[in-house]
Each structure stands twice: as structure tokens, then as C-alpha cells.
């Protein structure tokens, strides 16, 4: 089945050189070697058993399978696993809990082994073992991953989720920043970071979903946040990285020490330049917050459809004023309904927030469209987040792609923008928008795509994952990439850009779409710190130097 995925990987040459050793090959480490390695890492080596094995073959257990199916769509089901991924397309249908019990359950594209590292020593030993035996290496954190970066057939995974320490630095003083900071392990999730910051009268910039790892894919990929309009991207917050390089050295990368590596890790793509063990970020002063939710459905009356879209248009036209007023706004268009979940304003009063929503509410009232609007003021970000953002959204059942869009889409091209939204929505694809303004940080300071600095909307298109028709998922991904996303490209002022953590892996021009003008510099940094290509990730910098074969093995091109 991996041949389907192979069709959409970057082009490769016909000449193949060395491949990573693969289970069944003569070079694959023996059972004794794996056992000896397990001893060196204190028994932290875990051989993969797919979660859904209880739904198949001789290991079938109906009660356990029923429970697994009921909880499959929640991140908490996958977080304790060393191998399960929350992007099922990249599991390659290897062990699908929703297929009949007689269907096969294999490792397929899941990693073969993982080491639940406790410290830099465990990570270094794992890296050394993989290098010595030419075994594919994967970096895995929480498994919250839309793009298949945290799994791979025949791989050994460095599982960083157990690195969850948090430490306040009350007087961080360097040339690039003076103030309070927090050092956090690579496994710290957004919600735990938020709670820790709140307990210390502060705010840390993390993700919208509570289970995303802050130092993992979020920040290394750029990282939007409910706090982005106030403080910038997650990658804008980093003061230091503690990272294990391909050479086996643990270094601290800062704006003055290994500055190119520091820059690349700040938005240049996760799992690409080294193993991040921890990062130190700004701890912002606590503020009062206001937040609002809004939802309305398309009326069934004769003019209901046009009235619905007129209200959506009014909302879109309000977005520049909303972000200028201090809001970050999460909105979604599903067939027949529009929701805001939520709008968040740091230091914004409820009165000011309500004023920003007034044009949309006025339009709804004039057209007689019923709606639900809830706005509140909170003493802190944590109280706002817990009341208005939780529970976090699931990440295991969608086919995704997206585009970063500038202000001009609503200030100069609103009718064309609305036409694109309507066309996409008509095909039963969900459209989500993260509306923000992160222009306060100069684009050159970090490696996040420069287009972020003129972005008004991070637009994400998605459709539901089909658990019973695997090929349909590739067909949907291809249709979205080749037909629907180009409708948005026409509005992007001649440059196609996407948030690489929520992009389509089928992008033909992925180097420019994911990295923009930064790709050349990132490639040079990658080759300097990882000359042998130890750190491969799908869609990562220099990933076109590798090819994933039909059986899943990874080979040089």
C-alpha cells in the first residue's frame, strides 16, 4: 500500500545508493543486539505492538476493541503509546481498528522500536545505535502530527514525551532578552505549559490544542497560538535550544552560540536538524483576557443561503479590525454552518471585544438568522483557555492542506475570496481559519516562513478520513491539493505559502510553499549539522535526497 504514498513524494533520480537496514535484511540487528541495547538505555526500549492489534487475528478481544474504537478519535488514546500516530493516513492502513477482525494487523509503517528517553544520555545512545546499525531514525514526541513525521517503517524512534520538566528562570539576562523565562522539556504539552505559567503568574505561548508538544513540532514548525496576535508565533519566543546533533554532541543553540542552528530550529521544520531535548522561552506577564464564541446555521428559507453567506462575508470583512484590536480568531465553515471557537484577546476588555463582533451580529439580526454568541472576560489566559478552548480538537480523522493568506483577500478581493470559500464548502470540505497578526517580529529573526509576517488568515481545508476506503483518502488529498487549494492561491498575491504543520504532503512546490526564500539557507544548515542525513522527515529540508520504497524502507536517491 505504501506505493500510493510513494506516488506523491518529491521526485527522485533512478539511481539508488544505500538504504537503511530493514527488518528481514541481513544487516538488521539481531534479537540479542536489541536486547543488549535495551540494557544500555536502562530497559527503556519498547518493541512496537500496534494499538489496534486487539481488533485483529489471534489477539482479537471484542471488549477491548470496542473500547478502543470508542476512544480512537481522542488524543488521550494515542498519547500513552510509543508508536501510534494521530494522522492515520501515515500508518498506511497497517493495523486499522475499524476493519474486520480477519484483516491483517502488521507493523507496516509504524516504527519497529522506540526508546522512551529519560535524558540526553538515552537520546545519545539511541542515536549512536541507529548510526552504527544503519537503522532509520524517527523523532517522536506526543504523536500530534498531521504530516507523518513521527513514524516510519523499520525505524527506531527517539520518544521525547517523557522529557516534561519545567523550570522558571526569574532573571534571564542575555544580550537578546532580559526578563522572566521558562526552560521546558521537549515533551511538555501546551496545556501543561499554560498551567505552569499561570501558577507562576505568567503566560507561555503554546498551541490551540492542549496535547500538542510545545518544543516539538509546534515551535520548530513556527507555531500559531491563541496568543499569537499579542506575542507572535511560538518560534518568536525561543531564547535557547538544547539539542543533540547528529555528531552525538549536546549543544545549546542561542542567537550567539550556534546561531544558524538556533535560527533553523525556530520554524525551519521539526525533526530535521537534531533532537531537541529542551527549549527556553519567554515568560510573559499575566494579563486579563476576553474571549467569545459565535455560531449560526444556514436558514432553510428561500433566501436563507444568500443571507447566510452575507453574514459570513461581513465577518470576513471585520477580520482586519479584529486582529488590529488584539484578537486571534479561530473560525470554521462546515456545510451549512459557521462557528467561531473562539476569539481570544490578551488585555482586551469584553466591551471592546463585543464591539469588534458588532457588525456581524448586526447583520445576523437584520436578516433574522438565529445565532449563539457568548463573550466573557477572564482574570487570566488559563481561565479563558479552560472555559473557551477546552476540550481540544481531535487530530486523528482529517485529510488536511492549507494556505497563508494576506489582508488583501478581504480588503481588496472579498468577492473573489467568498466565491472560493463557497466553491470549497460546496464540495463538503471544511474550511478553518486562524486569523492573526504576527508582523511584530521581523521575518529574518527566525526561520518560520516569511509570509507569516503579512498573513491575516492561516486557512486550512479538510475532509474526514475514511477508515474503510484507504484509497479514497489519497484521492481526497490529491483533489484538495490540485483543485481546491489553487482557488486560494489565486488570492495570495503571487506567492503560495502554507503553515508546514498543517500543509498537504502532496504539494508539488513544497520547498517554496513550506519554507519560502529560507529554503536555501536551511539546506546549508542541514548539511552542516547533519551531513549524513540522520534526521529525515517527510517534507523536511533535504527530504528529497531520500525515497520511501513500496515496502516502506528508506533509501538515498
Residue, then its C-alpha position, 0 to 999 in steps of 0.5 A: x500500500x505504501x506505493x500510493x504514498x510513494x506516488x506523491x513524494x518529491x521526485x527522485x533520480x533512478x539511481x539508488x545508493x544505500x538504504x537503511x537496514x530493514x527488518x528481514x535484511x541481513x544487516x538488521x540487528x539481531x534479537x540479542x543486539x536489541x536486547x543488549x541495547x535495551x540494557x544500555x538505555x536502562x530497559x527503556x526500549x519498547x518493541x512496537x505492538x500496534x494499538x489496534x492489534x486487539x481488533x485483529x487475528x489471534x489477539x482479537x478481544x471484542x471488549x477491548x476493541x470496542x473500547x478502543x474504537x470508542x476512544x480512537x478519535x481522542x488524543x488521550x488514546x494515542x498519547x500513552x503509546x510509543x508508536x501510534x500516530x494521530x494522522x492515520x493516513x501515515x500508518x498506511x492502513x497497517x493495523x486499522x481498528x475499524x476493519x474486520x477482525x480477519x484483516x491483517x494487523x502488521x507493523x507496516x509503517x509504524x516504527x519497529x522500536x522506540x526508546x522512551x528517553x529519560x535524558x540526553x544520555x538515552x537520546x545519545x545512545x539511541x542515536x549512536x545505535x541507529x548510526x552504527x546499525x544503519x537503522x532509520x531514525x524517527x523523532x517522536x514526541x506526543x504523536x500530534x502530527x498531521x504530516x507523518x513525521x513521527x513514524x516510519x517503517x523499520x525505524x527506531x524512534x527517539x520518544x521525547x514525551x517523557x522529557x516534561x520538566x519545567x523550570x522558571x528562570x526569574x532573571x534571564x539576562x542575555x544580550x537578546x532578552x532580559x526578563x522572566x523565562x521558562x526552560x521546558x522539556x521537549x515533551x511538555x504539552x501546551x496545556x501543561x505549559x499554560x498551567x505552569x505559567x499561570x501558577x507562576x503568574x505568567x503566560x507561555x505561548x503554546x498551541x490551540x490544542x492542549x496535547x500538542x508538544x510545545x518544543x516539538x513540532x509546534x515551535x520548530x514548525x513556527x507555531x500559531x497560538x491563541x496568543x499569537x496576535x499579542x506575542x507572535x508565533x511560538x518560534x518568536x519566543x525561543x531564547x535557547x535550544x538544547x539539542x543533540x546533533x547528529x555528531x552525538x554532541x549536546x549543544x545549546x543553540x542561542x542567537x550567539x552560540x550556534x546561531x544558524x542552528x538556533x535560527x533553523x530550529x525556530x520554524x525551519x521544520x521539526x525533526x530535521x536538524x537534531x533532537x531537541x531535548x529542551x527549549x527556553x522561552x519567554x515568560x510573559x506577564x499575566x494579563x486579563x483576557x476576553x474571549x467569545x464564541x459565535x455560531x449560526x446555521x444556514x436558514x432553510x428559507x428561500x433566501x436563507x443561503x444568500x443571507x447566510x453567506x452575507x453574514x459570513x462575508x461581513x465577518x470576513x470583512x471585520x477580520x482586519x479590525x479584529x486582529x488590529x484590536x488584539x484578537x486571534x480568531x479561530x473560525x470554521x465553515x462546515x456545510x451549512x454552518x459557521x462557528x467561531x471557537x473562539x476569539x481570544x484577546x490578551x488585555x482586551x476588555x469584553x466591551x471592546x471585544x463585543x464591539x469588534x463582533x458588532x457588525x456581524x451580529x448586526x447583520x445576523x439580526x437584520x436578516x433574522x438568522x438565529x445565532x449563539x454568541x457568548x463573550x466573557x472576560x477572564x482574570x487570566x489566559x488559563x481561565x479563558x483557555x479552560x472555559x473557551x478552548x477546552x476540550x481540544x480538537x481531535x487530530x486523528x480523522x482529517x485529510x488536511x492542506x492549507x494556505x497563508x493568506x494576506x489582508x488583501x483577500x478581504x480588503x481588496x478581493x472579498x468577492x473573489x475570496x467568498x466565491x472560493x470559500x463557497x466553491x470549497x464548502x460546496x464540495x463538503x470540505x471544511x474550511x478553518x481559519x486562524x486569523x492573526x497578526x504576527x508582523x511584530x517580529x521581523x521575518x529574518x529573526x527566525x526561520x518560520x516562513x516569511x509570509x507569516x509576517x503579512x498573513x491575516x488568515x492561516x486557512x486550512x481545508x479538510x475532509x474526514x478520513x475514511x477508515x474503510x476506503x484507504x484509497x479514497x483518502x489519497x484521492x481526497x488529498x490529491x483533489x484538495x491539493x490540485x483543485x481546491x487549494x489553487x482557488x486560494x492561491x489565486x488570492x495570495x498575491x503571487x506567492x503560495x505559502x502554507x503553515x508546514x504543520x498543517x500543509x498537504x504532503x502532496x504539494x508539488x512546490x513544497x520547498x517554496x510553499x513550506x519554507x519560502x526564500x529560507x529554503x536555501x539557507x536551511x539546506x546549508x544548515x542541514x548539511x552542516x549539522x547533519x551531513x549524513x542525513x540522520x534526521x529525515x522527515x517527510x517534507x523536511x529540508x533535504x527530504x528529497x535526497x531520500x525515497x520511501x520504497x513500496x515496502x516502506x524502507x528508506x533509501x538515498x536517491 
